[in-house]
């Protein structure tokens, strides 16, 4: 993961994407002014559902040219 930056704000617009090849969930979301997605087969796909509408601190980087969630925690 490249260009990792930290963002703070509410987790909004949690949208379910198609599952990964192994059947794990993927999501597109909006955090602190940035749109990002979860990586395929990442535990974050299960974790982000618990943070919907709450203030979070997230690190977002680029992975294969897409803004991708690297980590997330409550603010």
URLINBEL-V412569 format. One record per residue. N is the residue number from 0. PHI is phi in radians with two decimals (NA if undefined). Layout:
[[N PHI] [N PHI]]
This chain:
[[0 NA] [1 -2.01] [2 0.91] [3 -1.34] [4 -2.25] [5 -1.79] [6 -2.34] [7 -2.25] [8 2.83] [9 -1.31] [10 -1.48] [11 -2.15] [12 0.86] [13 -1.26] [14 -2.11] [15 -1.34] [16 -1.77] [17 -1.12] [18 -1.21] [19 -1.26] [20 -1.02] [21 -1.58] [22 1.54] [23 -1.48] [24 -1.26] [25 -2.27] [26 -2.40] [27 -1.98] [28 -2.54] [29 -2.20] [30 -2.28] [31 0.91] [32 1.59] [33 -2.22] [34 -1.55] [35 -2.67] [36 -2.21] [37 -1.57] [38 -1.26] [39 -1.13] [40 0.99] [41 -1.86] [42 -1.10] [43 -1.08] [44 -1.07] [45 -1.52] [46 -1.27] [47 -1.12] [48 -1.10] [49 -1.36] [50 -1.81] [51 -0.98] [52 1.39] [53 -1.75] [54 -1.28] [55 -2.29] [56 -2.00] [57 -2.24] [58 -1.85] [59 -2.20] [60 -2.34] [61 -1.79] [62 -2.35] [63 0.92] [64 1.43] [65 -1.96] [66 -1.19] [67 -2.24] [68 -1.20] [69 -1.79] [70 -2.72] [71 -2.65] [72 -2.70] [73 -1.21] [74 -1.36]]
